[in-house]
Amino acid sequence: MDIKNYHQNFLASVGTLADAEGEFMPTAFTRHCGDLLIEAGEFDDLTALHFEGTGSRRRSLKVNGYDLDNADNSIALVASLFLGAPYIQVVTATEAKAAMKALQYFLTDALDGTFLQDREESSPAYQLAYDLRNRGTNVSRFRLYLLTDGRLSDRLRELPAEVINGAPVDFHLWDIERFHQLHQSQSGHEPLEIDLTQWSPKGLPALKVASTPEFATYLASVPGSIVASLYGRYGSRLLESNVRSYLTNRGKVNKGIRETIYKSPQNFMAFNNGITATASSVVTDASETAIVSIEDLQIVNGGQTTASLFFVDKESKGKPVLDQVYVQMKLVVVEPAVANELVPSISRYANSQNAVSAADFFSNSPFHVRMESLSKRVLAPASTGSTYNTKWYYERTRGQYENERNKLSAAEASRFEKQYPKAQRIDKPALAKYLMSWEQLPHTVSAGAQKNFVAFADQVAKSWEKDDAAFNEDYFKEAVAKAILFNTIRTRISKSPWYGHAYLANIVAYTVAKLANLIQSQGRGRLMNFDQIWRTQSVQPEVIDVALQIGEKVQTVLLDPRRDVQNVTEWAKKAECWNRVRELPFVLPAPFVAGLADPSAVAEKRKTAKDAQKIDNGINQQKRILEISTEDWTELREFALNNRLASPTDLGILDLVTGRRSGFPSERQSARLMALVASANSKGFQSFQP
């Protein structure tokens, strides 16, 4: 896609978000950019707000977003310049510098407390300034971002680093060209290019121990000071997304790591498990015994070690505490063409011994593949006033909807949009938000898209392992119904007279959770009628009325002056906040309860859908068996015999697919055969997968 088309699609996405969220276009622009940069690893989460005003010495102040909760203890602040023009406009160096200066002045006024004088305490900008002042010097660095849909003047491509309040400040400029480059990248994030000679003039000594056409593996003993410096400069961008999501203790150091550093630093490499990382390419010296530079370095295991070394180095205040510390590193250099398949597998197996394995929820996981498959074949009922059926598009990979549409001719693209309206697109983080809200975990949803998605992944992975047939057509329809419920409540709250035009995302998540909790406690065993929402593609008025009443009460808890945390968005992340909302007195009206679904009917419907999914699974397995050649089955038979994997029953089934006996495996035999394939794969058989 060229940059002009990308710009048009970019603006369309901002407009769609603004309509859906009931927000002004500049705020929707900041949120859209935030979503892109969260996925790219620039932010852990981004809260959008809009403030422009005057500060001390009558200086212009500006802030449009922030991220306070980074594993590397850094703080990110955003200034946005949204132009909204139908063509790409140039943002002059003067305009860009003025916006960044206004953001800097907001930061300095917040840190010295002058911003807090004579301002509305309930405003998001006040609460951000309050949090910044409270953090004081407990900040590793400030990251100031300029986001714009224009093209930055060639005269301004970078700004020199500064220091504020004793912490380094670096500047990040994101214009439409840079967003376009990010969109074009295969990895889904902007590659890091690291010149190791800045820390080790001759490069990092490394031994190349394995090589295939797809990847090469190096082993290295990395000085702890280099690891700490790299994390200090690049922060969480060094960490693969799942590893980053599990580093929840900002600024904390593992007790064992600290003790080893101070008491026996020479033993650190013997005691520590080390780091596993991936890269897209490396440059070595002439003798090929040292790595000079690394492109797209991503740590997939050892995030806690990396962060802990940084924080120990920082707390030492210049003392050479890491001089004797070395960290073993396995670096796997993966060809970009296969990186999307190999890197998740490297991460999964590198983390198989710890909790990150529960978050193994990449785009090619069976759950996402099935959800995508269901979205392609399940027709949604025609909504009121429409004469044709549509479908809900499940976006399994980043930008999949736009990429699929852009491959089509104009006429085909028009038909595609009619079949899959933009408003009926659900991506993975959105699905997690809808379902986790209904699961009564609004504080987890409020923690941000990344952390919420990891928690959702954990839940679904465990349920999938118990019974994958539960994830069927009925599950898909109910998930869509929950999306319709969430989005309808959000739209109606945004237009309610009591809504204070702030914290909409938190209010909606808590409202949905409270509604689910009330039905559970007061519904006399009856359930939300998601089937009715699916059939009508809308939410019944009596449900909306109750939700709006709940939403108004939720807002009072979030804004309660007696809340435990001053910042409302931070308060919403606390379990105690959910406890207070859950304890709010509210009685469901009798007509509402009468309109809930009969649990026996819901159970029967779910059982029917599960049975149908089991049949589909059997058919799919038989289809897969037909796709595999007789030669491959013969190779599996020999492998199974040589490795003693096959029982006499297994060999009998293999005889059917190798031509030794006539016939074709039944569904049960097909399932057994696929289990044998999986077992063979785990023992090194590579000819094909189940």
N, C-alpha and C positions, 0 to 999 in steps of 0.2 A: 504494500500500500504506500503510495507516495505521500508526501507531507501535507499536500492540500487536502486530500481525502481524509487523512488522519485528523487534520484540524477540524474538518466538518463533523466527523464522527465524534471527536472529542467534545465539541460544543453541544452536539445532540445528546450525548451522555450527561453532560452537566444540566441541560434543560430537562431531561427525563427525571434526573434526581431531584431537581428543584420542584418539579410538579408533584412527584411522589411524596416528598418530605414536607411540602408546603413551605419551602425556604426561599430566600432571595438568591438570585443567581450567583453573586459573589461568594456567599457562604457555601452554596452547592459546589462551586468551583473548588474551593479549598478542600471540601470533603472528598470530591472526586480525585483530586491530586493526592490527598492523603491515602486513599484506598490503593492507588497505584504504587505509592512509595512505601506503604506498609508491606505490600507483597514483594517489593524490590529489596526490602531489608533496611530501608533508610530510617523508618520509625517502627517502634513496637506498637504504638497506637497513636492516633492524632485526634485531638478534640478541637473542633472548629468553633470559632467565635468571631465576632466582628466588633472591633473597637478602633475608632479614630478620634483623637481629641488633642488637647493641649496640656502640656506638663509644666515642669519647673522651667523658669526663664523663658516661658512662652514658646517652648519648643514643640514641634509636631510629634505626636505619639501615634503608634499604629501597632496592632497585633491581630492576627487572623487565625492563629492556631497554636497548639502546644502539645508537647509530649514530655511528661515529667518522669515517667516510670521506665527508665532504661536500665538494663542490666549493668551497663558500664558507668552508671551514676552520672551520666551527662543529661543535659536539658536541651530540648529542641524548641525553638520558637519560630513562628512562620509569619511572614508578611506576604500578602497576595496582591497582585496587580491583574485584575480581571478586566479584559477589554471587551470581549463578547462580539467582536467585529466579524462580519462574514468572510473576511479575508485576513491573512496574517499581517499584523501591523508590527512595526519596529518599536521596541521600548528603548528609549535613549539611555545613555549612561547616566545622565543627570536624573532622569525619572527613577531609575533603578537604585542609584545611590541614595536618593531622597527617601525612598521606601525603607531601605535598610537602615538608614540613620534614624528614622522614626521608630523602627523596631528596637534599635540599640538604646535609644532614649527611654523607651518604655521599660526596658530591662533595667537600666541604671536607676530610674525613678522608683521602680518596684523594689530594688535591692536596698536603696537608702531610705525607703519608707515614705518618700514624698508623694508617691502616687496614691497612697491610702488616705490622704487628707481630704476631707469634705467630698467623698464619693459614695455612691450607693453601694452598701455592703453586700447586697444580694446579687449584684451584677457579676457575670462571669469574669470580666476583666479585673474587677476588684479582688475576686477570690484567687485568680491566677497570681496577681501581684502579692497577695498575702502569702501564698505558698512559696513564691520565689524568695521573699524576704525571710521566711522561716527556714528555708533550706540553708541560707547563709553561705558559708564556705564549703558546705558538704556537697560540692559539685566538682566532677572531674573536668568538665569543659562545657561551654555553651556552644550550641550549633544553631546558627541563624540562617534561615532559608528564605529565599525569594522565589515565589511561584508565579508564573505568568503564562497566559495563552498567547502572548506575543513572542516575537523573536528579539532576543537581546542584541543590542548594537555590538558590532565587532570590536568596538573600543572598550567594551567591558566584558571580559570573559572570566575574570577572577578578582577577588578582593583580598588584600593582605590580612593575615591573622592578627588579632589584637588580644589584649588581656583586660578582663573586667572583674573586679572584686577578687583578684588573685587567681582567677581561672582563665585558661586560654579560650579564645573565641575564634571559631572558624566559620567561614561563610560558604553557603551552598546555593548556587544559582541554577534554577530549573526553568527553562523556557520551552516553547513548543517543539523546538528542534531536539532538545535533550529528551523530552518525553517520547518523541517519535523514535529516537534511537533506542530508548528502553523498550518500546513496543516491538521493535524489529529484532531485538536480541533473542537468541534461542534460549538462554538461561532464565529469562524472566527477571533479571536484575542487571544493574550496570556493573560490568567487570571491574574488579580492583586490579590495578597494575602496581605491583610492589617491587621497588628497586632495593634489593637486600644489601647492596654495597654501601648504602647510607649507614648501616649498622656494622657491617663486616666488609671492609674494602675488597677483600679477595673473594667475597661470596660466602655462602653457607656450605661447608663440606657435607657432601651427601653421597651415598652409595646407591647406584641403580641396581636393584635386586631382581626385577622381573619386568618383562615387556611383552606385549601382544599388539596386534594391529589397533586394538581399541583403547588400551591404557598402558601406562608404565608406572612402576612403583619405585619410590626412593625411600631410603631410611636415613635419618639425620639425627644428630645430637644438637639440639638448639639451645643456645644460652638463654637462661630465664629472663635476662634483661631485654633480649630481643623480643621474646614473646610478650612481655609486659609493654614494651614500647609500641609494638604493632597494635595491641589492643587499645593502648592509650590514643593512638592516632586514628584508627579506623573503627574502634568500638564494636558494637553489635553487628556491624556489616560483615565482620570476619566469621560470624557464626551462622551455620545453616539454620533455617527457620525453626525447625523443631527443637534444636538445641537451645536456640535463643528463647523460645517460649518457656522452657523449663528452668531458665535462670531467673527465678522469681525473687530471690533475696538480693535486692539491689544493695551493692556496696558491702556485702557480707563475704567473709573469707572462711573457707573450710578449715576447721580447727586442726585437723591432721596436717594439712598443707602448711599452715602457719608454723606449727610446731617443728616440722621437718626443716623448713627454711632457716629458722633461728637456731635450732639445736644441732642439726646434722645436715647442712646444705649439700655436702659432698655425697650424701646418700639419696638425694632427691630422685635421681633417675632410677635408682634401684627400687625405691618405695612407691613411686607414682606410676600409674598406668600409661601416662603419656597422652599424645594427641594423634588423632587420625584426621587427615585433611584431604581435600580434593582440590584440583586446579585444572584449568583448561589448557595451560601450556607453561613451560619453564624455559629459561635460557641458562645454559651452563657455560663454564669457562672452557678454554681451549682443550684442557685435559679431561673434561667431562667428569671432574671429581668434585665440583662445587656448583651450587645453584646461584646464579647472579640475580635473576629476577623471576617473579612468579605472577602469572595472570589469573585472576578470578579465584583467589585462595578462599576456601570455605572450610571451616573446622566443623566436622560432623560428629566428632566425639572428643571430649576433653575441654568442653566449654567452661566447666567449673575450675579446672586447673588454670586455664588461660586468664579468666577473670580474677581469680585469687592472686595470681602472680602480680597482676596489675595493681590490685588494691594494697598488697603488702609493700610493693615498691613505692606506692603513693604515700602510705602512712609512715614510711621510713624517713621521709623528708630529705632525700638526697644521700642518705647513707648507703654504702654499696652492699646491701643485704643479699642481692641476687648474684654476686660475682662468682660464687661457686656452684650455682644452681644450673643444671642442664636438664632439658626435657627431651625425651625420645619422641620422634615424630615419624609417622608413616604418611607419606605424601603420595596420593594416587593421581596421576595426571591423565585425565579422561578426554578422549576426542570429543569436540563439541557436538558432533552429529549423533553421538549415542549418550551424551551426558544426561539427558532427561530420563533415560531408562537406568543407566548404571549408578548415578549418584544417589538416588533414593535407596537402591539396594545396598550400596556401600554404607550409607548412613544407618539403614535398618540393622545390618549385621554387626556393625561397629557398636551399636547401642543395644544389642540383644540381651545384655546382662543387666540392664537397668531400666528405669521407668520410661525412658524415651521410646522404647519399643511399643508402648501403648499408644503412642501418637503416630504410629506408622500409617499415615492416612494420606498418601500422595494421590495424585490424580488418577493413577492407574490401579488403585486398590479395587477389589471386587465390588465393594459397596458403591463407589462412584460410577463404575462401569455399568452396574445394574440400574442405578438411578438414571443415567443417561439413556440406556436402552429403553426403560419404561417411558421416559419423556418423549422418545421418538415415536412410540406406538399408541400411547393412551390419549384418546381424543377427549377434550374437555367439552362439556355441554355448551351449547350456544347460549350466550348471556342475553338478557332482555334486550330486545330491539335488534339483535343480530340474526342473520339468516344462514350462518355457516358455523361449523365447529372449528375450534382452534386447538393448539397444543401448548403446554407449558415447557419451555426450553430449560433443561438442566445443563449449566455450563460447567463441564468437568475440568476444563483447563482454562487458564487465563486467556481472555480475549477470543474464546472459541466462537461465540455468537457472531461477533463482528467479522472474524476471519472467514467463517462459513458463508456469511452473506456477501462479503466482498469478492468471493470467487465467482459469483453469479452475474449473469447479464442483468441489465436494468429491469427487464420484465420478470426474470426469475427472482431477482431480489425483492421485487414488489410482492410476488406470490409468497415468498419466504416470510416476509414481515406480516402478511395476513395470516399465515398459518402459525407463526410464532411471533405474536406482538411483543414489542420491546418491554411492555409492562408485565409480560408473562415470562420473563427471564429470571431464573434463580441461580445464583452462583453458590459455591460451597460455604463461604462465610455467612451469607444470608440465610441459607438453610439451617446452619448451626444456631444462628440468632433466633429464628422462628421456633425451632424445636426446643432449645434450651430454655427459652422464656416459658413455654408451656410446661416444661418439666420442673418449673418453680425454682429456677436458678438465675434470677435476674441480676444478682450481684456478680455472677460469673459472666453473664452477657455484658454487663457494664464494665468489666475488666478490660474489654477491648477485643477486637476481632480475632487476633492471634491466640490469646489465652483461651478465649471461649471456644475456638475451633479445636484446640488441643483437648479440652475437657470433653467436647462433643465426640471427638474421635475416640477417646478412651471408652466412652459409654457404648458407642456403636460397635467398636471392635470386639468388645466383650460379648455383646448381644449377638453379633454375627457368628462368633465362634460357637455359641450355644445352639443357634438355630437360624441359619441364613435364610430359610424359607419365610421367616417373619417379615423380611424386606421384599414386599411383593407389590402388586398393583394397588391393593387397598392401602398399604403403607404410603405409597407414592401419592395417592389421592388425598389421604389424610394430611400428609406433609404440605401439599398445595393448599388445602383448606386452612391449615394453620398460618400459611403465608398470607392468604386472603384476609384472615381474621386480624393478624398483626398489622398489616398495611392499612386496613380499613379503620382500625382503632387509631392508628397514627394520624391518618388524614383527618378524622373527625376531632381528635384532641387538638390538632394544630389550628382548627377553626373555632374552638370553643371559647366563649367569652372569659372563662376563668383562667385559661392558659396564659402563663406569663412570658411566652416566647423565649424560653430557654430550657435546656435539659430535656428536650422532647424524647430523645432516644432512651434515656433512663426512665422517664415517666411511662413510656409505652411498654418497655420490657417488664417493669414492675406491675403495671396494670394487667397485662396478660397473665403474669404469674399469680397475682392475687385472684383473678377470675378463676383460674384453674384450681387454686387452693379452696376457694369458696364452694365450687361445684363438688370438689372432693369431700368437703366437710358438711355441706348442707344439701347436697343433691339427692340424698336418700338412695345412693347407689347408682343413680342415673348418670349419664355421661354427656359431654358436649356433643351436639349433633353435627359432627364434621361432614357426614354424608350429605346433609341438607345444604351445607355451605358449598360443597363440591358440586352438587346437582344444580344449584342456582348461580354458582360462581359469585355469590354475594353473602353478606352477613345480615341476619334478620334484625329488624329495627329494635326489638326488645332486648337483644344481646348488646347492641350498640348503646342503648340507653343505660343499661347496667354498667357497661364498661366505662362510659363517660362519668358516671357517678363515682366509680372506683378511682378513675384517673384523677379526679379533683382531690380526693382524699390522699392519694399517693403523693401528689405535688406538695401537700402540707407537710408530709413526713420528710421529703427530700429537702424542703426549704426551712424546716423547723430550726429556729435559732438555737435550740438546745442540742442540736445534732453533735455527734462525737467528733466530726471532722469538719473544718471550716469550708473546704472546697467541696461543692455539691457533687461533682463528678467523681471525686475520690471517696466521698461518703457513700455513693451509690455502689461502690465496689466492695463494701464491707458486709459481711454476713449479718451483723447487728442491724444494719439498715433494713434488710429483708425481714428480720425478726420483728421489727417494729411495724412494718407494713402488714405482715402476716397477722399481727395481733390487732390490727385496726377493726373496730366493730362495724359489721355490715351484715344485713339480713337480705338474702336473695328473695325477690318477690315470688309469691306462689305461682303466678302464671309463667314466670321464667323457668322455675323448676319443672312445671308440668310440660314445658316444651322441650325438655332435655330428652336424650335418646334412651330407649329401653336397653339396658346392659346385655340382656340375653340376645337381642337382635344384633347388637354390635359384635358380641362374641361369636355368633354364628357366621356373621359376614367375614370376620377375620379368619375363622377356621376355614371357610370356603376358599378365601384368597390364599391362605397358606398351602392348602391342598393343591390348588391350581399351580402355585409356584413350584411345589415339589415335582409336579408333572412336567412343568416347563424345564426344570433343572435336569430331569431325566432325558427329555427330548434333546436338550442342548448337549448333554454328554454323548448321546448317540450320534448327533450331528458331528460333534468333534471327532468321534471315532472314525466316521466316514472320511473326514478330511485328512487323516493320517494314512500314509501309504503302507502297503504290505511290507515293503522293505524296512521301513522304520519300526513296524511292530516286530519284525523278525530280529532286528537289532536289539530291541528291548528284551525279547525273549532270551537271547544269548546273554545279555548283561545280567538279567535276573537270575539265570541259572548259575553263571559264574560267581555271582555275589550272594547266592543263597537267599534271594529276596522273595521268590515265588513259591507258593504252596501248590500242591497238586491241583487244587481248585483253580488257582490263578493260571496255571499252565493250560488247563482245559479251556479256559476262556480265551487265552492267547491263541490257542489252536484255531478258534473261530475267526480271528482277525488276520492270522498269518496264512490262511488257506489250507491248513492241515486237516480241518474238518469243515463241513458245510454248515451254514447257518449264520446267525448274527446275534450278538449279545443282547440280552434283555436289559431293561432299565437298571435292575439291581446288579446284573453282571457288569454293565457299563460303569456304574459307580465304583464297583470293586476294581475294575481295570484302571480307572483314573486314579484311584488311591495307590495302586501299584506304580503308576507313572510318577506320582509325587514322591513316593518312597525312593524310587530309582534316581530321581533328580537330586534328592538329598544325599545320595551316595555317589554322585558324580556323573550320572547319565545326562547327556546334554543334547541329544538329537532332537527332542521336542518336549514341550510342556503340556500339562493337562489341558 
